[in-house]
Amino acid sequence: MLKGLLKTIGKIYFGHKIVLWMILTVLPVGVSVFMLEMFSSEIVQHIPIGIVKQDNSQLADRLERALQSSPVLNVKLICHDMGECEHAVIRGDLQTFIVFPNELERRTLRLEAPVIPVYSSGQNYLTNMFATKEIRAVLTDVGSELFTASFEDPIKTEIHSVGNIEGNYQGFLALGLVSAMFHLAAMLVAVYVGSFPLRDKRVREFYQYAERSWLTLGIASFVPAVIILWLEYMGCYAYTHRMLMPMGFEEFVMVSTAQLLMVICCVGAGMVFVGVTGVMRIATGVSGVIGGPAFAFAGQTFPVMAMPFAVRCFAFVLPLTHVLRVQSMMLLGDVGMLASWEVIKLMAGMALFWTLFGGLTMVLRWQYRLKHDSQMPVVVDEGNPVAVVRSRFKNLLEKIRRRKND
Amino acid sequence: MISRLLKVTLTEWKLFFTDPAAVLLLVVAGVLYAFYYPTAYVNQTVSRVPVAVVDLDHSAKSRELTRMASATQQVEVKAVYNDMLEAETAMAREDIFGFMVIPENMEKDLLNKKPTKINIFTHGAYVMLHGTIGTAFSTCALTVGAVSKVKAIALGKKVPSAKAMAMRDPIPLSIQTMFNNTGSYSNYVVPSVLVVILQQSLIIGICIMGGARGHRRFRRNYRYSEVENESLPYRYLGRSLAYFLHYCGFILFYHCFIYNVFDFPRRGELLPMVVFAVVFLSSVINFGMCLSQVFLHRESSMQLFLNLSIPILFLANFSWPSYLMPNWMVAISYILPSTFAVPAWLSIEQMGGDIYDVAPKLYLLAIQSVVYLVLGMFLTHVRDKTHFNTGDM
């Protein structure tokens, strides 16, 4: 059996075209590294802003200098009027602009508290949030030094982001995106491995290689893919994690277990898609529809609790949602262990279900195709000969001939 | 001349409507995704986020602060704990997503004019919740602090409370949101995604049809077809016209129906919308026609572009600014129509930009379109001369 298993693995993974290795290794790893490079600057900086200076006073100059010295902001444009800045926002050249109103200094000194309007685009959620927060901090700081520098604020607040001390959300977003990539890749690879024998009409050939055992054929088809994807996923995750705080051993074990279970779930789901549809392009399309936007439903960008009930149910079915929960729980250190263990148990159940269901549908599909193919005349393409069938057939003929001669 | 072109167009249309894989991508995907994607964000904003307060002070002031936090719209105080470990455990279970720690002797320190610090802890994995919880808690805490500071200024400087208030904050800010007033997450993310959906489904669809043409069985079945033997420019432009008209329908469908159903702002004027549709679709179609000459199997384009959909979305400059990306990545992004189309679409539809505002991006799309047209015709010519071994006879 082991010999048959190894032969089948060799035939599927090494006697095949480049597409399998592209979708199994090059694309998931390449895209993950690409995404990490995209976020290599880690935090949002140099957000382009504009200033409309209706007041050319010393206070306005002081405020402008304070804004210019902030590393988060980049005063890109001093506009003559509001229209100029507004069009720059529409063009995407600016994210926000500030108006220093007429008589700003005079009214400030007379304690009339002139309001400084800050116009934010609102269209770019993250950048606008950082920009307005920084503008508020800078201008409030200058304002508090004008009259009451000797009066300290009685209450100060400090916001801590647990497990993400530097506020590097892009780092955590990259972790989520890497998981989303492998979530999709596992489905696509399973669909490809499960369906190319159907597409190329080679079920009989692989079945012969697997010594007429569906179990051997199933293991040879899908287990290497699971192992390769899992190892790649762990590698990419560890590489991404260097952007955040170091990972402890227990965290590594918990997260990698969750990752393995996610890969198994997705491969099982891919098997189900092939088993049910039986056509590579339809099964690939289904994987794309489910796996493609999975990240949007998994709760890292927009919380699951704020989604409608039906979407929450869909999010619950996605393995990605659970693996992201384990990853985020691990940010909290030891207190997250117990809660993440519960999630891992749930994922183990999901992995078992998808594997059994996928195995059943795949075997039925292969059996159907074997029966169907055996009723069809064998067409041997001279340009692309089916080596196994011919050689076995030849061997058989030679055996018969030899016996006759003997 | 026009009848020859329209004949190719109609034949292509008929061909992709009779191909289940092409229907799935060119018809079903565009409609399905338009409903499927925004549904997750139908509530638009996050409110009543479950949080907790760790009260180590147990004073009237700390209870006042807790009440103020409970009254805000953004958060809902689910529990008041006596120590931080309880709150951390609740956060690990995701029962709460943040908590505020009111320090011991806060009230006493305030009365003694000693500064005190309130720590706010949020779950590091959720950027949206971090902002919401942080803003809600710090507004409450600073309001309590502001009252004490105003009293201190009034007494110290011997001024009336109105003046003391002005001295505390002499230049108040008023933050106005120009285009997404409700701070809706769906208004931010979905319009950009819709453009990328149009691009991806169109490219994959064209490649599926092109992949079929690289199949020997297709060539055998259609070898006497008048349309498949039409001269190259008619064949190329006629097929492109079929996709163009089909996807114009999608842009109208999104503008008139999807934007209405999900209540997205529709500020687009007719002229920029029409020009956008022409240059964007021609750029994507020509890009797709180039790529369709490369793939031999119909599924290969799906496998490639599904894997690339996340980076393509992020390269479109709507979420992560391009000036923070490495230069080589920005250079790669210039290959994709979505890099210019997403900002142009947002400017037109979300912000009501006129033709002059979006002209620089539309020019770039037009240049892309011309380059891909020339390349696409050349590659089609090369493929016409190629002998294939792919697929059954």
Interface residues (C-beta under 8 A of the other chain):
Chain A: V19 M22 I23 L27 P28 V31 F34 M35 E37 M38 F39 S40 S41 V44 Q45 H46 I47 L59 L63 E86 H87 V89 I90 R91 G92 L104 T108 L111 E112 A113 P114 V115 I116 P117 V118 Y119 S120 S121 G122 Q123 N124 Y125 L126 T127 N128 M129 T132 I135 R136 L139 T140 V142 G143 S144 L146 F147 T148 F151 E152 D153 P154 I155 K156 T157 E158 I159 H160 S161 V162 G163 N164 I165 G167 Y169 Q170 F172 L173 L177 A180 M181 L184 A185 L188 Y192 R199 M280 R281 I282 T284 G285 S287 G288 V289 G291 G292 P293 F295 A296 F297 Q300 T301 F302 P303 M305 A306 M307 P308 A310 V311 A315 L324 R325 Q327 S328 M329 L331 L332 V335 G336 L338 A339 V379 D381 G383 N384
Chain B: P20 A21 L24 L25 A29 L32 Y33 Y36 Y37 T39 A40 Y41 V42 N43 T45 V46 S47 V49 P50 L85 E88 T89 M91 A92 R93 E94 F97 M106 D109 L110 K113 P115 T116 K117 I118 N119 I120 F121 T122 H123 G124 A125 Y126 V127 M128 L129 H130 G131 G134 F137 S138 A141 L142 V144 G145 S148 K149 A152 I153 G156 K163 M165 A166 M167 R168 D169 P170 I171 P172 L173 S174 I175 Q176 T177 M178 F179 N180 N181 G183 Y185 N187 Y188 V189 V193 I208 H297 R298 E299 S300 M302 Q303 L304 L306 N307 L308 S309 I310 P311 F314 L315 N317 F318 S319 W320 P321 Y323 L324 M325 P326 M329 P343 L346 S347 Q350 M351 G352 G353 D357 V358 P360 N389 D392 M393
